[in-house]
Amino acid sequence: MTKLPRIALLAGAGLSADAGLPMSVELARRLREKLLTRAATSEGTSVAMTEREQAERWLALFHFLEGGVRFQEGILNRNPGSPVNIEQIAIAAEELHHRTKNPLAAYAAGWHKRIEDLETRDSKLLSSFLDFTYRSVEEELRTPKDVSYLEGLKDLCIDGSGLDIFSLNYDLCVESALSAASEKFINGFDENGVWSPDSFSSASGINLFKLHGSLDWVDDPIYGLCSLAYPRHESADTMQGDDTRPHLVFGTAHKLSAKEPFLTLAYNFSRATLKAQILAVVGYSFADEHINQIIDQGMKKNSGLRLIVASPNAAEIVASHSSLDKNPRVSLIAEKAEGIFNKKLLRQEIRKILKDASTEAPFS
């Protein structure tokens, strides 16, 4: 039997939502709640007072950033009342933190007086706020409730075809589920937990490409980019600490960073859309223009590519994107991730498409 082409799967936040993990809007809400709680503490110790004052400054910054996001949405003729997510907050903080490096900085008469006032009181405000944001995200995504439904990912390796998972998520749900199912996978790290992109293989059953980074990745000054869990680096204990940020990227502008591993991962996703016969999109709302452009490019250049959009809002998502709406190469599964895998709906749709593709000419 001829080996089938590899299946590509793009996983958005909806893939992990059924494991009990908060999505991006909820992460922003929880961050604000933590700041409110810290700022409201009534303890009178010097340490508590210092932490309260710090939280008050972070909360003021959060409100400033949230207001800026909403204002920009209005400028772009989008609904400024839409919920603000954690990536929007973090992007704004990152951009302001590095604003003097922006090529347009030389042409700006000045920055908003509010940010200058906030930094007058705390020159490291943006940096410390980002550290706290990273820690908050890590805390919220660290412990899923039940990932057993994701063991169904292994069922997508149909009749000898391999599976390339391109995840936009930071959490460890996929790794945990596949490990529990004793399913081997390659995530770009060698057996010693050191980044080694050559380890990705077209011959392997499952490759996992985490496009935005992972909670268990750190960029260590001695060992370089390492994994703390899948697989665990021998010096993982010494790399972990309160001041250690997980190696993540927030926001479109940062996702094409030339720093490893993000450019390599994006390249692999782009290449997959140009070669794959099927791209299954699970739990992704098509809110990231960078990712959307790669998908659009694949659909235009790869005439044999079929797209499956799996989400409770699949019809609404597709209808809102002109390049996908009424496209005969796009099929829908209106179901949450848990149902998609437990009912084997995605496996059935992939089988159907592969069967149809074997008897029809490619779309022009």
N, C-alpha and C positions, 0 to 999 in steps of 0.2 A: 504493500500500500504506500502510495506517495505521501510523504509527510506534509501535513497542512501548514499553511502560513501561520505565523504567530498572531495571537489575538492581542489587541491593545485595549487597556481599560484605564480610563481617566477617573480618579476618585476625588470627589469633592467632600465638603464637610458633612453632607447628608449620609455618607457611607458610615460615619462614626456616630451619628446622632442616636441611632437605635441602641448603641452601647451605653447610653446615658451620659454622653459628653456634651457640654454646651457648645452651641455654634457661635459664630463671631459676634453677633449682636448681643447675645447673652454674656459673652466674655467681657464686653465693654461695660455692660450693666453691673456685673459682679466686681469689676475693677473699681467703679465708682462707689459701690457699696462698701468695699474695703476701706477706701479713702475716707468716706463719711464716718465709718466706725472708728477709725484711728483718730480722726480729727475731733470726735466727740468724747473721747476718753476723759474721765474725771480724776484719774490718778494724779497725785501731787509730787511724785518723785521727779528728780531732775531728768532722769532718762525718759520717763513718760512725757514730761513737758516738752523735751526736745523732739521726741517722736511725733507728738501732737502738732507742734509747729511745722515740722517737715510735712506731715500729712495735709495740713491746711494749705501749704504752698503747692503741693502736688494736686490737691483738689481744685485750687484756683486755676492751675495750668490745665487740668482736664477740662474744666468748664470753658476755658478760652479756646482750646483745641476743638472741642465739640461745636462751639459756636461758629468757629471758622469753617468747619466741614459743612455745616448747614448753610452758611452764607454762600459758599462756593456752589453747592447744589442749586441754590436759587439762581445764581449767575448763569449756570448751565441750563436753566429752564427745566430743572428736575425738582421733584418734591422735597423741599427742605425739611419737611416734617417726617421724612422716612427715618427709621431707626439708624443710629450711627454704630458702626461695628468696630471691633478692636483694631483691625488693620487700618482703618481710616485714622483712628487716633494715633496709632504708632507711626504711620507714614508722616503725618503732620509733625509729630515730635522729632522724628529722624531728620526731616527736611529742614526744620528750624534749627536743630542742633548743628547741622552742617551747612547752614545758609551762606556763610562767607565763601564756601567753595563752589557755590552755584555760579555758573558762567554769567548769569544775569545780575549778580550781586553788585558788580561795578557800575551798573546802570540804575540801581535803585537808590532813591534819595534817602531812604531810611526804612526801618521795619516798624511794625505796629508798636505804638507806645506801650501797650499793655505788656507785650513780651519783654520789652526793655525794662519796665518797672519790676516785673517778676524776677528777672535775672539780676537786677541791682541788689535785691535782697538775698539772692542765692545764685552765684555765678555758675554752679554746676547743676542747676535745677533740671534742665532737660536731660542730662546724662543720668542723673539719679532716678528721674521719673521713668526713663526707658528701662533701667535696671529693674525697677519695681514692677513695671509692666511685664517684662519677660518672666520674672519670678511668679507673678500672678497667673500668667498663661500656663506656665509649667505646672503649678499647683492644681489648676482646674482640669487639666487634660491628663494628669498623671495616672489616674485610677479609673478605668472604665468599669462598668458594672458587669456586662456580659457580652463577650465578643464571639460566642460560639457560632452565631449565624454566619460570620465571616469565614468560617472553615469551608463554606461553600465556594470560595474563590478557587480552590483546587479543582472543583468540578468543571471549571471553564477550560481546562487543558483537555480539549476534546480530540479523541482519536490521534493522539500524538502531537497535537499542536501545542506550542508553548504559550505562556501568558506574560505579557509585559504590563505591570501595574505602574501607572504614573499617578502618584498621590500628591494632592495639594495640602494634605493634612500634616500637622506636626506630631500628632499622637502616635502611640505604639499599638493601636488596635490590630492592624494587619499583621504585624510581626508576632504579636501575642497569639492571635488565632491560628496562624500557620504553624507556629511552634507547637501549640497544643495539639494540632492535628498531625504532628511529626512530618510536616511537609517542608522540604528543603527549599530555600529561596536565596537569591543573590541580591544584595543591596548596595554593592559597590565597595564593601570593606572586606579585606582578606581575613583569614582565620585568626589573625592576631588583633583584629579590630582597628586596623589602619586603612585609611582611604586608599583604594586601589581600583580605579574605574575600569582597568583592563579585565577585572574579574567578571564584569557583565558578559554574558555569553548567549549567543543565539541558539546554543545547544541545550541550555538549561530549561527546566520545567517552568520556573517562575523567576522573573527578574522584578525587583521592586525599586523604582526610581522615585525618591521623595523630593519633588521639585522645589519645595520651599524649606527644606531642612527637617530636622527631627529632634525631639526632646532628648534623645540619647546621644546626640552628636555634640562634640566640643572641639574647638580649634585651640589645641594646646600649644603653648610657645615652644615646648621641647619636642613633642612627638608629632605635632601637626594635627591634621583632621583625624579624629578618632571616634570610635563608637564605644559607649559605656555599657551597652547591653546586647546588641545584636550585630556581631558577636562582642563580647565584653573584652576590652583591652586589659592586659595584665596590670596596668597601673591606673585603672579606673578609679580606685579609691582615693588616690592622691590628686586626681584631676577634679574631683567633685568638691564643691564648697559653696558657701552662701553667695560668693561673688562670681561664681561661674555661670556664664550665660549659655543656654543651649544654642547651637548653631542654626539659627533660623533667619529667614528674610521676611520682612513685612513689606507689602506694597509692590505694585508693578514696576516702579522705577528701579527697585533694588533686585528684581528677580533675574535680570540679565547681567548681574555683577560678574566681572571677569574672574573673580576669586572662586577657587574651587569650593564646592563641587557644582555650583549653580549653572555655570555656562555649559558644562559637560552634560548635566541632566537635561537642560532645555534642548540641547542639540539632539540628544537621544529621543526626546519626545517628538521633535520636529521630524526626525528621520523615520520614526515609527509611523507617523501619519502619512508619509509618502510611500511606505512599503506595505503597510498592513491591509488586510482585506476587510477587517472589522475594527471599528473603534467604539467601544461601549463606554458611555459617559454616565456614571452613577453618582447621584447626589450633588451634582454641580449645577449652579444656577446661571452660569455664563455671565458672571459679573466681572471677570478679569479680562480686560481687552487684550493683554499680551497672550494669554492662553487661547482666547477666541481667534486671534489672528493666525496662530499656528494651526488650529483646526480648520479655519477657512482655507488656508494655503493647502492643507492636505486634501480637502474636498475638491479643490480646483485642479490640482496637479495629479492627483491619484484617482483616475476615473473609476477604478474598481473598489474604492473605499466606501463601505456602508457604515452609517452612523446610527447607533442605538442610544436614545436618550431615556434614561431610567430615573424617574423622580415622581413623587406624588403630583407635582405641578408640571409634568413633562409637556403637556399640550400647550400650556400657557408660556412656558419657556421657549419652545420652538416657534410659536406664533409671534413672539416679540423679536425674533431675529430673522430678518428678511432672507439671509443666505440659507436658512434652514427651513423656513415655512414653505409648506407644499412641495418640498424637495422629495422626489420619489426614492432617494437613497437614504432617507431618514425614517427610522421607525421608533415607536414610542412604547414605553412600559410605565404605566401610571401606578406606581407602587413604591413604598418605602424600601430601604435597603434590606431590612430584615425579611420582608416578604419576597423580595427579588431573589434572595439566595435560598431561603427555607422552602419556597415553592418551586425553586429551580426555573423561575421565569426567564432569567437571562440566559441560562444554558439552553433552554428550549428555543429562544429567539435566535441565538447564535447558530444552533443546529439548522434551523429553518433557512437562515440567510446563506449558510454554507451550501446547503442542498440546492437552493435556488441559483446560487452563483455558478454552480457546476453545470447548469444547463442553459445559461443565458449569456449573452455577450455583455461586455462592460458598458456602463452608461457613458455616453459621450458628453 
